[in-house]
Amino acid sequence: MADRRIDCPTCGRSVRFDHGGEAPFLPFCSRRCRLVDLGKWLEGEYRISREMTGDDFLEEDHFNSDQIE
């Protein structure tokens, strides 16, 4: 299997993409970067660009009624 890497969205550091659980903070390189990103959402630095509508919640890709128990 090829060594696949992604860049941390917070700091840009290269992170090895591993399905085996060796990178628990993906897509971030560390817990710190994950928390920095969360803080930006909480402070309003990131936001959804438009008002959400009911159709956004009913799209087939995001909602599957067979999964409801």
Backbone bond lengths (Angstrom), bond angles and torsions (degrees), N, CA, C in turn:
res aa  C-N    CA-C-N  psi(-1)  N-CA   C-N-CA  omega(-1)  CA-C   N-CA-C  phi
1 M - - - 1.445 - - 1.530 108.69 -
2 A 1.303 115.92 136.35 1.462 121.42 -179.62 1.527 110.74 -70.82
3 D 1.301 115.27 147.60 1.460 121.10 176.93 1.529 108.11 -76.87
4 R 1.330 116.09 105.90 1.460 120.44 -178.31 1.522 109.68 -98.25
5 R 1.313 115.89 139.77 1.456 121.27 -177.77 1.517 110.08 -132.12
6 I 1.326 115.71 150.30 1.453 122.53 172.40 1.521 107.35 -130.11
7 D 1.312 116.92 160.54 1.458 121.36 177.43 1.519 109.77 -94.94
8 C 1.314 116.34 134.10 1.460 122.39 176.52 1.529 107.97 -59.26
9 P 1.347 118.85 127.92 1.459 120.28 -178.91 1.525 113.53 -68.07
10 T 1.323 118.55 -16.40 1.463 121.13 -179.29 1.518 112.34 -89.95
11 C 1.327 117.29 -51.70 1.465 119.98 -174.23 1.524 114.11 -111.65
12 G 1.346 117.26 -13.82 1.454 120.51 179.20 1.518 115.25 86.98
13 R 1.332 117.26 -2.62 1.470 120.92 -179.96 1.535 109.58 -63.90
14 S 1.301 117.49 142.87 1.457 122.71 178.97 1.529 109.52 -73.48
15 V 1.330 115.56 131.97 1.464 121.65 -178.83 1.519 108.21 -123.34
16 R 1.301 116.33 132.81 1.466 120.64 177.59 1.515 108.90 -72.58
17 F 1.324 116.48 126.09 1.458 123.05 180.00 1.514 107.68 -87.32
18 D 1.324 116.62 110.98 1.455 121.31 -173.86 1.521 109.14 -132.74
19 H 1.319 116.87 124.52 1.462 120.87 177.80 1.524 111.99 -77.84
20 G 1.306 117.84 -6.51 1.451 121.54 -176.66 1.517 114.45 -83.08
21 G 1.321 118.98 2.60 1.450 121.55 176.81 1.512 114.76 90.04
22 E 1.336 118.25 9.37 1.455 120.69 -179.32 1.528 113.08 -79.99
23 A 1.308 117.77 -8.94 1.463 122.04 179.13 1.530 107.86 -125.89
24 P 1.321 117.87 77.00 1.465 121.37 -171.66 1.532 115.15 -68.92
25 F 1.326 118.38 -11.03 1.459 120.26 -175.66 1.524 112.93 -105.43
26 L 1.334 117.87 8.87 1.462 120.71 -178.60 1.523 111.23 -49.25
27 P 1.300 118.03 138.98 1.453 128.19 8.55 1.527 113.17 -86.52
28 F 1.324 117.32 7.88 1.463 121.43 -178.69 1.524 110.06 -90.92
29 C 1.330 115.62 159.65 1.467 119.52 -178.37 1.520 112.20 -85.23
30 S 1.329 117.35 -19.72 1.464 120.10 -175.87 1.527 110.33 -155.24
31 R 1.313 114.44 168.55 1.464 119.95 176.02 1.528 109.69 -62.45
32 R 1.315 116.96 -38.97 1.464 120.98 -179.71 1.525 111.16 -58.36
33 C 1.328 117.07 -48.25 1.467 119.98 -179.87 1.523 111.21 -64.09
34 R 1.320 116.41 -37.05 1.474 119.83 177.73 1.527 109.88 -63.10
35 L 1.331 118.01 -42.14 1.454 121.51 -179.55 1.529 112.36 -71.20
36 V 1.330 117.42 -34.62 1.468 120.81 174.95 1.526 109.40 -60.35
37 D 1.333 116.76 -44.82 1.465 121.35 179.05 1.530 110.76 -62.82
38 L 1.320 117.81 -44.35 1.457 121.23 177.76 1.522 110.80 -60.04
39 G 1.326 116.93 -42.37 1.458 120.90 177.97 1.521 112.65 -59.93
40 K 1.329 116.95 -37.07 1.465 120.10 177.67 1.517 111.08 -65.29
41 W 1.335 117.61 -39.38 1.466 120.03 175.86 1.523 110.10 -64.25
42 L 1.319 117.29 -45.00 1.462 120.92 -176.61 1.532 112.68 -66.93
43 E 1.316 116.88 -32.12 1.464 121.52 179.44 1.533 112.78 -84.30
44 G 1.329 117.11 -5.27 1.453 120.79 178.21 1.512 115.38 86.33
45 E 1.332 117.50 11.06 1.462 119.97 177.20 1.522 111.23 -68.80
46 Y 1.324 117.01 -30.67 1.456 122.65 173.97 1.521 106.36 -107.93
47 R 1.322 115.94 144.38 1.458 118.88 175.22 1.519 109.38 -155.68
48 I 1.307 115.63 158.10 1.456 121.52 175.78 1.517 106.99 -75.44
49 S 1.324 117.08 135.46 1.458 121.91 -169.16 1.520 114.97 -75.00
50 R 1.320 118.25 -11.02 1.461 119.62 179.55 1.514 109.54 -147.27
51 E 1.309 115.46 165.94 1.460 121.24 177.60 1.527 109.13 -67.15
52 M 1.325 117.25 133.89 1.457 121.15 177.66 1.531 108.61 -74.71
53 T 1.322 116.60 145.47 1.464 122.12 177.39 1.513 108.96 -119.90
54 G 1.321 116.76 169.37 1.457 121.06 178.77 1.514 112.40 -59.50
55 D 1.339 116.61 -32.64 1.463 120.38 179.20 1.523 112.05 -63.33
56 D 1.344 117.70 -29.26 1.462 120.94 179.30 1.527 110.89 -63.26
57 F 1.323 116.88 -29.63 1.458 121.08 -177.11 1.514 112.81 -91.32
58 L 1.322 117.43 -9.08 1.457 120.71 -177.21 1.520 113.28 -108.29
59 E 1.314 117.61 2.98 1.454 119.66 179.01 1.518 110.34 -62.16
60 E 1.302 116.46 140.99 1.455 122.33 -175.75 1.521 112.86 -57.27
61 D 1.322 117.36 -34.84 1.460 120.63 -178.89 1.522 112.82 -67.24
62 H 1.330 117.61 -25.79 1.456 120.98 -173.06 1.522 113.58 -106.43
63 F 1.321 117.55 -13.15 1.453 119.55 -173.19 1.513 109.26 -140.43
64 N 1.303 116.23 128.73 1.439 120.76 178.05 1.528 107.61 -133.97
65 S 1.317 117.21 109.41 1.457 120.98 -175.74 1.519 112.14 -64.00
66 D 1.336 118.14 -20.30 1.472 120.49 178.09 1.519 111.59 -68.62
67 Q 1.323 117.98 -18.63 1.459 121.36 -178.13 1.524 112.74 -86.08
68 I 1.320 117.78 -9.86 1.463 121.10 -179.97 1.520 109.15 -79.66
69 E 1.317 115.51 131.29 1.468 119.57 -179.74 1.504 110.28 -102.49
